[in-house]
Amino acid sequence: MLGVYAMLHGTERSVAPMGAPHERRSEHNPASEPSALFNLASIAAFGVVFGLTGYLLDRHTGFSWVASLVVALVAGGGAYALQSLLIARWAIPSARADDMDPRYLLQGTLARITHEAQANGTGTLVYELDGHECTLPVRSLDGDALAEGIEVVIDRVDEGVAFAEPWSAVEQRL
């Protein structure tokens, strides 16, 4: 369970805003970096290897419970150390080096059209980010009209204009 939690929540990075919320410079925030030594992924690695080793030693060897416990603790400690090393040498440095194209930092954000965008024209959308409501000019991704009140998904923000498509079109692809 800790491994799944770490997979879903441990890899998220806080966004570092600059100016308006849609003017983001990066998704990486050094202040939110996980500790390479104390993290859920390493605890999960310890628990899995400790439990598996202890189970296998108990079922398939004649070791005493004390010897099995010591070997399982050593194996779990080794897995903890390897997982921590992996995070310190690979995961954290790759997150630091990740240079996102700023046009795609809002990709996938749900929004609502507040002023209709005619075919190949510009309208307005509103979306919520970090508890703030933000407004942007919007154009349709495929050039079709976007009716007022529909939900859309932002694809990119290019020169201050969001390019979006209706949620219904995205939902059909899912």
C-alpha positions as CSV (number, residue, x, y, z in Angstrom):
1,M,0.0,0.0,0.0
2,L,2.9,2.4,0.8
3,G,4.4,1.6,-2.6
4,V,1.1,2.5,-4.4
5,Y,0.7,5.6,-2.3
6,A,4.3,6.7,-3.1
7,M,3.7,6.1,-6.8
8,L,0.5,8.2,-6.8
9,H,1.5,11.0,-4.4
10,G,5.3,10.8,-3.9
11,T,6.2,11.8,-7.5
12,E,4.0,14.9,-7.6
13,R,5.8,18.2,-7.6
14,S,4.5,21.5,-6.4
15,V,4.3,24.1,-9.1
16,A,6.3,27.3,-8.7
17,P,4.2,30.2,-9.8
18,M,5.6,33.4,-11.3
19,G,3.2,36.2,-11.8
20,A,-0.3,35.0,-12.9
21,P,-1.0,31.3,-12.3
22,H,-0.9,30.6,-16.1
23,E,2.6,32.1,-16.3
24,R,4.4,29.2,-14.7
25,R,8.1,28.7,-15.2
26,S,8.4,25.1,-14.0
27,E,6.6,22.3,-12.3
28,H,9.7,21.7,-10.1
29,N,9.8,23.4,-6.7
30,P,13.1,22.6,-4.9
31,A,11.4,23.3,-1.5
32,S,9.1,20.3,-2.1
33,E,11.8,17.8,-2.9
34,P,11.4,14.5,-1.0
35,S,14.1,13.4,1.4
36,A,16.3,10.7,-0.3
37,L,16.6,8.9,3.1
38,F,13.2,9.3,4.7
39,N,10.4,8.7,2.2
40,L,7.5,6.3,1.7
41,A,9.1,4.5,-1.3
42,S,12.1,3.4,0.8
43,I,9.9,2.4,3.7
44,A,7.8,0.3,1.3
45,A,10.9,-1.3,-0.1
46,F,12.0,-2.3,3.4
47,G,8.6,-3.7,4.3
48,V,8.3,-5.8,1.1
49,V,11.8,-7.3,1.2
50,F,11.7,-7.8,5.0
51,G,8.4,-9.6,4.9
52,L,9.2,-11.7,1.8
53,T,12.6,-12.7,3.2
54,G,11.2,-13.5,6.6
55,Y,8.4,-15.6,5.0
56,L,10.7,-17.5,2.8
57,L,13.2,-18.2,5.6
58,D,10.4,-19.3,7.9
59,R,8.8,-21.7,5.4
60,H,11.7,-23.1,3.5
61,T,14.7,-23.2,6.0
62,G,15.4,-24.6,9.4
63,F,16.7,-21.3,10.7
64,S,15.5,-20.3,14.2
65,W,13.1,-17.4,14.3
66,V,15.9,-15.1,15.7
67,A,18.2,-16.0,12.8
68,S,15.3,-15.5,10.3
69,L,14.5,-12.1,11.9
70,V,18.1,-10.9,11.7
71,V,18.5,-12.0,8.0
72,A,15.2,-10.4,7.1
73,L,16.2,-7.2,8.8
74,V,19.5,-7.1,6.9
75,A,17.7,-7.8,3.6
76,G,15.1,-5.1,4.3
77,G,17.9,-2.7,5.3
78,G,19.7,-3.4,2.0
79,A,16.5,-2.8,0.1
80,Y,15.9,0.5,2.0
81,A,19.5,1.6,1.2
82,L,19.2,0.7,-2.5
83,Q,15.8,2.5,-2.8
84,S,17.2,5.6,-1.1
85,L,20.2,5.5,-3.3
86,L,18.0,5.3,-6.4
87,I,16.0,8.3,-5.2
88,A,19.1,10.3,-4.4
89,R,21.0,9.5,-7.6
90,W,18.2,9.3,-10.2
91,A,14.8,10.5,-9.2
92,I,15.7,13.8,-7.5
93,P,18.3,14.8,-10.1
94,S,16.0,14.0,-13.0
95,A,13.2,16.1,-11.4
96,R,15.7,19.0,-11.1
97,A,16.7,18.7,-14.7
98,D,13.2,18.4,-16.1
99,D,12.7,21.5,-18.2
100,M,9.0,21.7,-19.1
101,D,7.8,23.6,-22.1
102,P,5.9,26.5,-20.4
103,R,3.1,26.2,-23.0
104,Y,2.1,22.8,-21.7
105,L,2.1,23.5,-17.9
106,L,-1.7,23.7,-17.8
107,Q,-2.2,20.8,-20.2
108,G,-5.2,18.7,-19.0
109,T,-6.6,21.5,-16.8
110,L,-10.4,21.6,-16.8
111,A,-12.0,24.9,-17.6
112,R,-15.4,26.5,-18.4
113,I,-16.2,28.8,-21.3
114,T,-17.5,32.1,-20.0
115,H,-17.7,33.9,-23.4
116,E,-18.3,32.0,-26.6
117,A,-15.5,31.5,-29.0
118,Q,-16.7,31.7,-32.6
119,A,-15.2,29.3,-35.2
120,N,-11.5,30.4,-35.6
121,G,-12.2,33.2,-33.1
122,T,-11.3,33.9,-29.5
123,G,-13.5,33.7,-26.4
124,T,-12.9,33.5,-22.7
125,L,-12.5,30.6,-20.2
126,V,-12.2,30.3,-16.5
127,Y,-10.4,27.6,-14.5
128,E,-9.4,27.1,-10.9
129,L,-5.8,26.5,-9.9
130,D,-4.3,26.4,-6.4
131,G,-7.6,27.8,-5.0
132,H,-7.7,30.8,-7.3
133,E,-10.0,31.4,-10.2
134,C,-8.2,32.4,-13.4
135,T,-9.4,33.8,-16.7
136,L,-7.7,33.4,-20.1
137,P,-8.6,34.1,-23.7
138,V,-9.4,30.8,-25.5
139,R,-9.4,29.4,-29.0
140,S,-10.6,26.0,-30.1
141,L,-7.9,23.5,-30.7
142,D,-9.5,22.4,-34.0
143,G,-11.0,25.8,-35.0
144,D,-14.6,24.9,-34.2
145,A,-16.8,27.2,-32.1
146,L,-16.8,26.8,-28.3
147,A,-20.2,27.5,-26.8
148,E,-20.6,29.5,-23.6
149,G,-21.0,27.3,-20.5
150,I,-19.3,24.1,-21.9
151,E,-16.5,22.4,-20.1
152,V,-13.2,22.3,-21.9
153,V,-9.7,20.8,-21.4
154,I,-6.7,23.1,-21.9
155,D,-4.1,21.7,-24.3
156,R,-1.6,24.6,-24.2
157,V,-1.3,28.3,-23.5
158,D,0.5,30.0,-26.3
159,E,1.3,33.7,-26.1
160,G,-1.3,34.2,-23.4
161,V,-4.1,32.4,-25.3
162,A,-5.4,29.0,-24.2
163,F,-6.0,26.4,-26.8
164,A,-8.7,24.0,-25.7
165,E,-11.1,21.3,-26.8
166,P,-14.5,20.3,-25.3
167,W,-14.4,17.8,-22.5
168,S,-17.0,15.7,-24.3
169,A,-14.4,15.1,-27.1
170,V,-11.7,14.1,-24.6
171,E,-14.1,11.9,-22.7
172,Q,-15.0,10.0,-25.9
173,R,-11.3,9.2,-26.4
174,L,-11.0,7.8,-22.9
